[in-house]
Amino acid sequence: MRRRTKILLTAAALLLTAAGAYWLAPLLADCPELPAAQDTRLTDRHGQMMGFALNARGYREQGLPPGPLPQNLVTAVTAAEDKRFFSHGGIDPSAAARAFLGRLRGTSRSGASTVTMQLAKLLRPPAPRSFSAKMWESLCARRLEMRHSKEEILRAYLNTADFGNCCRGAEAAAYFYFGKTCAELTLPEAALLAGLLQSPTRRNPLRHPQAALARRNAILRRLGADTSAPLGVAMHGNTLPPALCRQAGQLTLDAALQADCARIAAEEVRRAEERNITQASILVLDNRTGEILAAVPAALPDSPHGGSLNGLATPRSAGSTLKPFVYAQAFANGATPATVLPDVPTLYRSSDGIQAPRNYNEHYMGPIGIRTALACSQNVPAMDALANYGGISEFLVLMRRLGFEIRGAEDSFGLGLAIGNAHVTLTELARAYSALARGGTLPTVADRLPLQEAETPRVLDERICYQIADILSDTAARAPAFGLGHNLSFPFRCACKTGTSSNFRDNWCVGFTAEYTVAVWVGNFDNSSMRKVSGISGAGPIFRRVFLRLAAREKLSFPPRPEGLCEVEVDTRTGLLPRADTPRAFRRRELLLAPLTRQGEYDAEGRTLLSSRYAEWMQQQGDRRYFAVAEDSPTGRAPVILIPGNGTTVTLDPRLPENGSLLELRSTLPAATVRWHCNTLPVFRRGNTWYARLSPGRHTLHATDSNSGASAASSFRVR
């Protein structure tokens, strides 16, 4: 009797001790609180999922939404990690006993960790595996079970666990691997995520698909489910510019428009591969708010040809895209859309040397109004406008006011600023063109909602902006250079400008309606040349398709004409008032800031008189029915010998034919009427080109215009 009593008392003591250990010992553990669910989602303006930002620890995170846990995920995770999760109290005695016996026999290395114990481990700083660490996890698991419901524990675990590829939490992993939410996962998809919990690196489905598939199928067999479904994973990462991914939140992007722009860019780049085009970038701005609606940094993000680079923020040669602002400055300094500029072969001398611009199409149009010069993107008139209406320094100030970051020393640009020797970004161009659409107020470009109040400074006169927009939307004015029916023709009025940098390295198309500005760049991030691709044929198709997509979502309009512009009939040969006998072909109505008060110069036959600067053009292609060169008219430019420049030293080079002694002579005087002579060097002419045969010593060259008598001299040394 006493023996039985003793045994019962001992058993009771052991039970009380076990119960105390089970219920009281966990109170000694310093158990952390369940963490709040983190959310690094990036959503579009309508709340649609677009990807993730990386948090400070480098993870994509997203908590499960409120409500019941996704059943397929719960089933798969408990089957893989803790099949008695809903029946134990944080410690699974059966699993613990099995693990203990297995270790004694050397047949198993199972740690018998429950989901709650794994959560406890995730909630403490990383520590080496040890018996004391295991005991702490066990006590903490019991404490968690005493304080929280099973659903709270499982939710916290699913929100905290690492699923590989920088995905923290099941919801982030479901989007990354399958492009869907956890609630939408099939059982095989949920089983794949559950299989990553033990070893997300070794079973990474993107790098080790067979290992991931084997683990997934093992879980499905444990559930008695079909294992025939394919793995079905793909990386659903961000295709957004890094600047937009700096922090989680709601973007101004429209996901549907973003997807369409990305598809259009990829299709057009693949279509043009034979012309050595490997990438393209697109930016779409809402002119009314400055919001970015679509941003495609690289058309082919997976391409080895710079797929990871951001074409929206990469400075590139501007080509002809700055010409509208050159002419905007000219209008502010007295020029008009009708002002006639010379489009003839011309040499310019500037601080960075001799510049001899050529037009893209190698064609010169003689006396040309600014409307046609800008619409046809002729280079020589743009440089002339920059030189004579405001100058380089004033234009650099305007560029800064328009938001362009000037890269390089100011004195290094010269008149080449007008034709693209400055480097700009696609974002800068889009913002500046948006200012034209907005009547001269510079928008604050926004990529986040809600919008913050920001200053929108006025940088251009509203009337001048409309004059530029009117020219850029004039398909008839563009026709002499680009024809009709091309990629810049729309069923609505749209202002647009193309640009191509030297050697076809960069290709642009930027334009706007009242509602939107679209900017497109096409080219190669390694600066290799495309094969004879113009803005019309390169960036143009993308630009057109994007604008037609915008037109499908709402009716597009043109910026309204402001007050203060007067409509005046002009003679396009002079840019001034026509005469009674001016042919209809040269009459045009222009929008000017002020009425005209005078006429141009004509000869007795009613022909427009041109300066001797046009003499060579007249000889080659000028129409003598309507134009004549005034015999004694000035060129409008001070005569200067450009080559060899005054005070320069020319070195004979024995590596060149004839020691490099044959020097082509250049001046600002008309090539057709200039005459050269030198008392110390032989000078001769071949066609319209003059040469000097050099020899060591000091020499003085003279150039004289045989029509006007204007002359220039240059003293130089040969060694």
Beta strands, then each sheet from edge to edge (+ up, - down):
strand 1: 41-43
strand 2: 49-52
strand 3: 60-61
strand 4: 167-168
strand 5: 249-251
strand 6: 279-286
strand 7: 292-296
strand 8: 316-317
strand 9: 340-343
strand 10: 348-350
strand 11: 353-355
strand 12: 366-369
strand 13: 423-424
strand 14: 448-449
strand 15: 495-500
strand 16: 506-512
strand 17: 516-523
strand 18: 566-571
strand 19: 587-592
strand 20: 608-610
strand 21: 627-629
strand 22: 641-643
strand 23: 649-650
strand 24: 662-664
strand 25: 666-667
strand 26: 674-678
strand 27: 683-686
strand 28: 689-693
strand 29: 697-705
strand 30: 711-718
sheet 1: 2+ 1- 5- 14+
sheet 2: 3+ 4+
sheet 3: 7+ 6- 17+ 16- 15+
sheet 4: 8+ 13-
sheet 5: 9+ 12-
sheet 6: 10+ 11-
sheet 7: 18+ 19-
sheet 8: 20+ 21+
sheet 9: 22+ 25-
sheet 10: 23+ 30+ 29- 26+
sheet 11: 24+ 28- 27+
end
